[in-house]
Amino acid sequence: MASVASRAQPTPQGLGSQKLLPMVDHGGAGLGCSTKNIHTHPTVIHSENSDLLSTVLQLLTEQGSSGFAEGIRILVNEAMLRERSSALHAEPYQRCEERLGHANGFKDKTLATRVGRITFKVPQVRGGLAFYPSSLEKGIRSEQALKVALAEMYVQGVSTRKVSAIVEDLCGSSVSSSQVSACAAKLDATLSLWRERPLGQTPYVFLDARYEKVRHGGHFIDCAVLVALGIGADGKRSILGVSVALSEAEVHWRQFLTSLQLRGLTGVELIVSDDHAGLRTARAAVFPSIPWQRCQFHLQQNAQAHVPRLDQRAAAAEAIRSIFLCPDHPSALRRLKEVVASYATSAPKLAAWIEENIPQGLVVHAFPKTHQQRLRTTNPLERINQELKRRTRVARVFPNEASLLRLVSALLAEITEEWETGKIYLNMASPNPQAN
């Protein structure tokens, strides 16, 4: 057993008495260097590979599973030595014009792995060449997995203090909040690509916003999260875009909608949203000729502000609902006139409001009957907002707009991926009969 351990110690020449295997291509030339000092004969390479494998096999035979860590150490150390030679374009002590630098010893690096903590000998170089062995990164994934896990935990809404405690329990080492933040920041590039991805033909677009508390200028403010959901020509849903702004002012909505157009959003046949003033103005400016369906759920909520007495609210809500449940546009207009007439005396302000606003919720009748149920309200986005709230309430207050955008982008990207790989939401092959 001692003999195995002694052979496993790396030296500048390789492992124990073993020679470092030359890095050669299949054409017989050694990385652009003169081949007179490099043994490239296949028999030699096969023999030295066999010696290394025999060392590891003997180690596992003698020590069993307890030798896993040492076997990994031997193989990774050897892989790093070979990679250094490849980066230098020369073997140890070899002289050639193509050499890019020089070996400069080793540096210990201890990593936590599934088989325990392993200390590797990381080869160093000098001479202005930037080198770090990718074989170590590819072979030992615990550091990468830990960083991804920390970022994912942050995205899931776990506070940095809790993340640090969990990591310390699992790995035996602490992680600072700055490290957690750095891990999360690595997501920014990927999420930015997702937010800026090209769009295409999208017949139906839903727009809505929700608010989250953000620290801004030394104060806590309510920051608007603007979200656009689309149903594409293939009948599947996707989150078209997300933006974080200081409010739902017209300028912010207009910038957001314009960005969707610049990314290639075309073929829009209907926009579904509530009647927020900023959104209404921006929508009319950016999509002036696109039909607009006002959310029926929000309409019913808005109507309650115009009911003069509390005991009339239930009846008024039922009357408005009866308009929305009509099977076609003509019958809905007839029912609308009846409801307006019924409140003309008892609640004239409510009657006037119903007559002016309820028709904005009947635009859906111009679209296929099989689609109308899905297009009446912004419910698809309401469910998204509930999911966002469930995740963001853990953080409660975000340190800045960027951290809020990172979190909601990650969540929405995940939801979009599930939708785009899932079932069809609407059968877009249906005809599009127009209302009479």
C-alpha positions as CSV (number, residue, x, y, z in Angstrom):
1,M,0.0,0.0,0.0
2,A,2.9,2.3,0.8
3,S,4.3,1.6,-2.7
4,V,1.2,2.9,-4.3
5,A,1.1,6.1,-2.3
6,S,4.8,6.8,-3.1
7,R,4.1,6.3,-6.8
8,A,1.2,8.7,-6.6
9,Q,3.2,11.8,-5.6
10,P,3.6,14.2,-8.5
11,T,6.9,15.6,-9.4
12,P,7.9,18.2,-12.1
13,Q,8.4,15.2,-14.4
14,G,5.1,13.6,-13.7
15,L,3.9,11.0,-11.2
16,G,6.7,9.3,-9.4
17,S,9.0,7.5,-11.8
18,Q,6.6,7.8,-14.7
19,K,7.4,10.0,-17.6
20,L,5.1,12.8,-18.7
21,L,3.2,11.7,-21.8
22,P,4.0,13.9,-24.8
23,M,1.1,15.9,-26.3
24,V,1.0,15.0,-30.0
25,D,-1.5,15.2,-32.8
26,H,-2.5,12.3,-35.0
27,G,-0.3,13.5,-37.7
28,G,2.8,12.8,-35.6
29,A,3.9,16.5,-35.1
30,G,4.2,17.6,-31.5
31,L,2.4,21.0,-31.1
32,G,4.5,22.8,-33.7
33,C,7.8,21.9,-31.9
34,S,10.6,19.9,-33.3
35,T,9.8,16.2,-32.8
36,K,13.4,15.1,-32.4
37,N,13.2,15.3,-28.5
38,I,9.6,13.9,-28.2
39,H,8.8,10.2,-28.3
40,T,5.7,9.9,-30.4
41,H,5.7,6.2,-31.1
42,P,2.2,4.8,-30.4
43,T,3.8,1.9,-28.5
44,V,5.4,4.3,-26.1
45,I,2.2,6.3,-25.5
46,H,0.2,3.1,-25.0
47,S,2.8,1.8,-22.6
48,E,2.8,4.9,-20.4
49,N,-1.0,5.1,-20.4
50,S,-1.0,1.5,-19.3
51,D,1.4,2.4,-16.4
52,L,-0.8,5.2,-15.2
53,L,-3.9,3.1,-15.4
54,S,-2.1,0.2,-13.6
55,T,-1.2,2.6,-10.7
56,V,-4.8,3.7,-10.2
57,L,-6.2,0.2,-10.6
58,Q,-3.7,-1.1,-8.0
59,L,-4.7,1.7,-5.7
60,L,-8.4,0.8,-6.0
61,T,-7.7,-2.9,-5.6
62,E,-5.7,-2.4,-2.4
63,Q,-7.9,0.3,-0.8
64,G,-11.3,-0.2,-2.4
65,S,-13.7,2.8,-2.2
66,S,-11.4,4.5,0.3
67,G,-9.0,5.0,-2.6
68,F,-11.4,6.9,-4.8
69,A,-10.1,10.3,-3.6
70,E,-6.4,9.4,-4.2
71,G,-7.2,7.9,-7.6
72,I,-9.0,11.1,-8.6
73,R,-6.0,13.1,-7.4
74,I,-3.6,11.1,-9.5
75,L,-5.6,11.4,-12.7
76,V,-6.4,15.1,-12.3
77,N,-2.8,16.0,-11.5
78,E,-1.6,14.1,-14.6
79,A,-4.3,15.8,-16.8
80,M,-3.2,19.2,-15.5
81,L,0.5,18.4,-16.3
82,R,-0.4,17.5,-19.8
83,E,-2.5,20.5,-20.3
84,R,0.3,22.8,-19.1
85,S,2.6,21.2,-21.7
86,S,0.0,21.8,-24.3
87,A,-0.4,25.5,-23.3
88,L,3.4,26.0,-23.3
89,H,3.8,24.2,-26.6
90,A,6.7,22.3,-25.1
91,E,7.4,19.4,-22.8
92,P,9.4,19.9,-19.5
93,Y,13.1,20.8,-20.2
94,Q,12.5,20.8,-24.0
95,R,13.9,23.6,-26.0
96,C,12.1,24.8,-29.1
97,E,11.3,28.1,-30.8
98,E,7.5,27.6,-30.4
99,R,7.7,27.6,-26.6
100,L,5.3,30.2,-25.1
101,G,6.5,30.2,-21.5
102,H,8.0,28.1,-18.8
103,A,6.8,25.8,-16.0
104,N,6.9,27.4,-12.6
105,G,6.2,24.7,-10.1
106,F,2.9,23.9,-8.4
107,K,0.3,25.4,-6.1
108,D,-1.9,23.4,-3.8
109,K,-5.6,23.8,-4.2
110,T,-8.1,21.9,-1.9
111,L,-11.6,21.2,-3.2
112,A,-14.6,19.7,-1.5
113,T,-15.9,16.8,-3.6
114,R,-18.4,14.0,-3.2
115,V,-15.5,11.7,-2.0
116,G,-14.1,14.2,0.4
117,R,-11.7,17.0,0.4
118,I,-8.8,16.6,-2.2
119,T,-5.7,18.6,-2.5
120,F,-4.5,19.0,-6.1
121,K,-1.1,20.2,-7.4
122,V,-2.1,22.9,-9.8
123,P,0.7,23.5,-12.3
124,Q,1.9,27.1,-12.6
125,V,3.6,29.0,-15.5
126,R,5.7,32.1,-15.9
127,G,6.6,34.2,-18.9
128,G,3.4,36.2,-19.5
129,L,1.2,33.2,-20.4
130,A,-2.3,33.1,-18.8
131,F,-3.0,29.5,-17.8
132,Y,-5.4,27.7,-15.5
133,P,-6.1,24.0,-16.2
134,S,-9.5,23.5,-17.6
135,S,-9.2,19.8,-16.7
136,L,-9.5,20.7,-13.1
137,E,-12.7,22.7,-13.8
138,K,-14.1,20.0,-15.9
139,G,-13.2,17.1,-13.7
140,I,-14.1,18.7,-10.3
141,R,-17.5,20.3,-10.5
142,S,-18.2,20.9,-6.9
143,E,-17.1,24.6,-6.9
144,Q,-19.1,25.3,-10.1
145,A,-22.1,23.4,-8.7
146,L,-21.9,25.3,-5.4
147,K,-21.9,28.7,-7.2
148,V,-24.8,27.7,-9.4
149,A,-26.7,26.4,-6.4
150,L,-26.1,29.6,-4.4
151,A,-27.3,31.7,-7.4
152,E,-30.3,29.4,-7.8
153,M,-31.1,29.7,-4.1
154,Y,-30.9,33.4,-4.3
155,V,-33.2,33.4,-7.3
156,Q,-35.7,31.3,-5.4
157,G,-35.9,34.0,-2.8
158,V,-33.7,32.6,0.0
159,S,-31.9,35.4,1.9
160,T,-28.1,35.6,1.8
161,R,-27.9,35.0,5.5
162,K,-29.9,31.7,5.1
163,V,-27.8,30.7,2.1
164,S,-24.6,31.1,4.1
165,A,-26.0,29.0,7.0
166,I,-27.1,26.2,4.6
167,V,-23.8,26.1,2.8
168,E,-21.8,26.0,6.1
169,D,-23.9,23.1,7.3
170,L,-23.5,21.2,4.0
171,C,-19.9,22.0,3.1
172,G,-18.3,22.9,6.4
173,S,-17.3,26.3,5.1
174,S,-19.0,29.7,5.2
175,V,-19.9,31.8,2.3
176,S,-20.2,35.6,2.6
177,S,-23.1,37.6,1.3
178,S,-20.8,39.3,-1.2
179,Q,-20.0,35.8,-2.6
180,V,-23.7,35.0,-2.9
181,S,-24.3,38.4,-4.6
182,A,-21.4,37.7,-7.0
183,C,-22.8,34.3,-7.9
184,A,-26.2,35.8,-8.6
185,A,-24.7,38.6,-10.7
186,K,-23.2,35.9,-13.0
187,L,-26.8,35.3,-14.1
188,D,-27.1,38.8,-15.5
189,A,-25.5,38.0,-18.9
190,T,-27.7,35.0,-19.5
191,L,-30.9,36.8,-18.4
192,S,-30.1,39.9,-20.5
193,L,-29.8,37.6,-23.6
194,W,-33.2,36.2,-22.7
195,R,-34.8,39.6,-22.2
196,E,-33.4,40.8,-25.6
197,R,-34.1,37.6,-27.6
198,P,-35.8,38.1,-31.0
199,L,-39.6,38.0,-31.0
200,G,-42.0,37.0,-33.9
201,Q,-45.6,36.8,-34.8
202,T,-47.7,37.0,-31.7
203,P,-51.5,37.4,-32.3
204,Y,-52.5,38.0,-28.6
205,V,-50.6,40.1,-26.1
206,F,-51.4,40.6,-22.4
207,L,-50.0,43.5,-20.4
208,D,-49.9,44.1,-16.7
209,A,-47.8,45.4,-13.8
210,R,-47.2,44.7,-10.2
211,Y,-45.2,46.6,-7.5
212,E,-42.3,45.6,-5.3
213,K,-40.4,47.6,-2.7
214,V,-36.9,48.8,-3.7
215,R,-34.4,50.9,-1.9
216,H,-33.8,54.0,-4.0
217,G,-31.9,57.1,-3.0
218,G,-31.9,56.2,0.7
219,H,-35.7,55.6,0.7
220,F,-38.0,52.6,0.1
221,I,-40.2,53.1,-2.9
222,D,-42.8,50.9,-4.8
223,C,-41.1,49.9,-8.1
224,A,-43.3,48.8,-11.0
225,V,-42.5,45.4,-12.7
226,L,-44.0,45.6,-16.3
227,V,-44.7,42.3,-17.9
228,A,-45.9,41.3,-21.4
229,L,-47.3,37.8,-22.1
230,G,-48.0,36.6,-25.6
231,I,-49.7,33.7,-27.3
232,G,-47.8,32.9,-30.5
233,A,-48.9,31.7,-33.9
234,D,-48.2,28.1,-32.6
235,G,-50.8,28.6,-29.8
236,K,-48.2,28.5,-27.0
237,R,-47.7,31.1,-24.3
238,S,-44.4,32.9,-23.6
239,I,-43.3,35.9,-21.5
240,L,-42.4,38.4,-24.2
241,G,-40.6,40.8,-21.9
242,V,-40.2,42.3,-18.5
243,S,-39.0,45.7,-17.3
244,V,-38.5,47.4,-13.9
245,A,-39.5,51.1,-13.7
246,L,-40.1,53.6,-11.0
247,S,-43.8,53.8,-12.0
248,E,-46.4,52.9,-14.6
249,A,-46.1,56.3,-16.1
250,E,-46.7,56.6,-19.8
251,V,-43.0,57.1,-20.6
252,H,-42.1,53.8,-19.0
253,W,-44.8,51.8,-20.7
254,R,-44.0,53.4,-24.0
255,Q,-40.3,52.5,-23.7
256,F,-41.3,48.9,-22.8
257,L,-43.7,48.5,-25.7
258,T,-41.3,50.1,-28.1
259,S,-38.6,47.6,-27.0
260,L,-40.9,44.7,-27.9
261,Q,-41.5,46.2,-31.4
262,L,-37.7,46.6,-31.9
263,R,-37.2,43.0,-31.0
264,G,-39.5,41.9,-33.8
265,L,-43.0,41.7,-32.2
266,T,-45.4,41.5,-35.2
267,G,-48.8,40.2,-36.1
268,V,-50.5,41.5,-33.0
269,E,-54.3,41.1,-33.4
270,L,-55.5,41.9,-29.8
271,I,-54.1,43.5,-26.7
272,V,-55.6,42.6,-23.3
273,S,-55.0,44.8,-20.3
274,D,-56.6,47.0,-17.6
275,D,-57.2,50.7,-18.1
276,H,-54.3,52.2,-16.3
277,A,-53.8,55.8,-17.7
278,G,-50.1,55.4,-18.5
279,L,-50.6,52.1,-20.2
280,R,-53.6,53.3,-22.1
281,T,-51.7,56.3,-23.6
282,A,-48.6,54.3,-24.4
283,R,-50.6,51.5,-26.0
284,A,-52.5,54.0,-28.2
285,A,-49.2,55.6,-29.3
286,V,-47.2,52.4,-30.0
287,F,-50.1,50.1,-31.3
288,P,-52.6,52.6,-32.5
289,S,-54.6,50.3,-34.8
290,I,-54.6,47.2,-32.6
291,P,-58.0,46.2,-31.0
292,W,-58.0,46.4,-27.2
293,Q,-59.9,44.1,-24.9
294,R,-60.3,45.7,-21.4
295,C,-60.0,43.1,-18.7
296,Q,-63.5,42.1,-17.6
297,F,-62.3,41.3,-14.1
298,H,-60.9,44.7,-13.6
299,L,-64.0,46.3,-15.1
300,Q,-66.2,44.6,-12.5
301,Q,-63.8,45.8,-9.8
302,N,-63.8,49.4,-11.2
303,A,-67.6,49.4,-11.3
304,Q,-67.9,49.0,-7.5
305,A,-66.5,52.5,-7.0
306,H,-69.7,53.9,-8.8
307,V,-72.3,51.9,-6.8
308,P,-74.0,54.4,-4.4
309,R,-75.0,51.9,-1.7
310,L,-73.3,48.8,-0.3
311,D,-76.5,46.7,-0.6
312,Q,-76.4,47.3,-4.4
313,R,-73.0,46.0,-5.0
314,A,-73.8,42.3,-5.3
315,A,-76.7,43.0,-7.7
316,A,-74.6,45.4,-9.8
317,A,-71.8,42.8,-10.1
318,E,-74.3,40.2,-11.1
319,A,-75.8,42.5,-13.7
320,I,-72.5,43.3,-15.3
321,R,-71.5,39.6,-15.3
322,S,-74.7,38.8,-17.2
323,I,-73.5,41.1,-20.0
324,F,-70.1,39.4,-20.2
325,L,-71.7,36.0,-20.3
326,C,-73.8,36.7,-23.4
327,P,-72.9,34.3,-26.3
328,D,-72.3,37.0,-28.9
329,H,-71.9,40.7,-29.5
330,P,-75.5,41.6,-30.4
331,S,-77.0,39.9,-27.4
332,A,-74.3,41.5,-25.2
333,L,-75.3,45.0,-26.4
334,R,-79.0,44.3,-25.8
335,R,-78.3,43.2,-22.3
336,L,-76.1,46.2,-21.8
337,K,-79.0,48.6,-22.7
338,E,-81.2,46.7,-20.2
339,V,-78.8,47.1,-17.4
340,V,-78.2,50.8,-18.1
341,A,-82.0,51.4,-18.1
342,S,-82.4,49.5,-14.8
343,Y,-80.0,51.8,-13.0
344,A,-80.9,55.0,-14.8
345,T,-83.0,56.2,-11.8
346,S,-81.6,54.4,-8.7
347,A,-77.9,54.9,-9.6
348,P,-77.5,57.3,-12.6
349,K,-73.7,57.6,-12.2
350,L,-73.3,53.9,-12.3
351,A,-75.6,53.7,-15.3
352,A,-73.5,56.3,-17.2
353,W,-70.3,54.5,-16.2
354,I,-71.6,51.1,-17.4
355,E,-72.7,52.6,-20.7
356,E,-69.3,54.2,-21.4
357,N,-66.9,51.5,-20.2
358,I,-68.5,48.1,-20.4
359,P,-68.3,48.0,-24.3
360,Q,-64.5,48.0,-23.9
361,G,-64.8,44.6,-22.4
362,L,-66.8,43.2,-25.3
363,V,-64.2,43.4,-28.1
364,V,-63.4,39.7,-27.5
365,H,-66.6,38.8,-29.4
366,A,-64.8,39.6,-32.7
367,F,-62.5,36.7,-32.2
368,P,-63.0,32.9,-32.4
369,K,-65.4,31.5,-29.9
370,T,-62.9,28.9,-28.9
371,H,-60.5,31.7,-27.9
372,Q,-62.9,34.1,-26.2
373,Q,-62.7,32.5,-22.7
374,R,-59.0,32.8,-22.7
375,L,-59.0,36.4,-23.9
376,R,-61.7,38.0,-21.6
377,T,-59.3,38.9,-18.8
378,T,-55.7,39.2,-17.8
379,N,-56.0,36.1,-15.6
380,P,-52.9,34.5,-17.3
381,L,-50.8,37.4,-16.0
382,E,-52.6,37.5,-12.7
383,R,-51.4,33.9,-12.0
384,I,-47.9,34.9,-13.0
385,N,-48.1,37.9,-10.6
386,Q,-49.1,35.5,-7.8
387,E,-46.1,33.3,-8.5
388,L,-43.8,36.4,-8.5
389,K,-45.3,37.5,-5.2
390,R,-44.7,34.1,-3.6
391,R,-41.0,34.3,-4.5
392,T,-40.4,38.0,-3.9
393,R,-42.0,38.3,-0.5
394,V,-39.1,36.4,1.0
395,A,-36.8,39.3,0.1
396,R,-39.4,41.9,1.0
397,V,-37.2,44.9,0.1
398,F,-34.7,44.8,-2.8
399,P,-31.4,46.7,-2.5
400,N,-31.8,48.1,-6.0
401,E,-33.7,47.8,-9.3
402,A,-31.1,45.5,-10.8
403,S,-31.6,42.9,-8.1
404,L,-35.4,43.0,-8.6
405,L,-35.0,42.7,-12.4
406,R,-32.6,39.8,-12.0
407,L,-35.0,37.8,-9.8
408,V,-38.2,38.4,-11.8
409,S,-36.3,37.7,-15.1
410,A,-35.0,34.4,-13.8
411,L,-38.5,33.3,-12.7
412,L,-40.2,34.4,-15.9
413,A,-37.5,32.7,-18.0
414,E,-38.2,29.5,-16.2
415,I,-41.9,29.8,-16.6
416,T,-41.5,30.5,-20.4
417,E,-39.3,27.5,-20.8
418,E,-42.0,25.3,-19.3
419,W,-44.7,26.8,-21.5
420,E,-42.7,26.6,-24.7
421,T,-41.9,22.9,-24.1
422,G,-45.4,22.1,-22.9
423,K,-48.9,21.7,-24.4
424,I,-50.6,24.2,-26.8
425,Y,-52.6,26.8,-24.9
426,L,-54.9,27.8,-27.8
427,N,-55.7,26.1,-31.1
428,M,-54.8,28.8,-33.5
429,A,-56.1,26.9,-36.5
430,S,-59.7,28.0,-35.6
431,P,-61.4,30.4,-38.1
432,N,-61.8,34.0,-37.1
433,P,-65.5,34.9,-37.5
434,Q,-66.3,38.6,-37.1
435,A,-69.2,39.8,-35.0
436,N,-72.2,41.0,-36.7
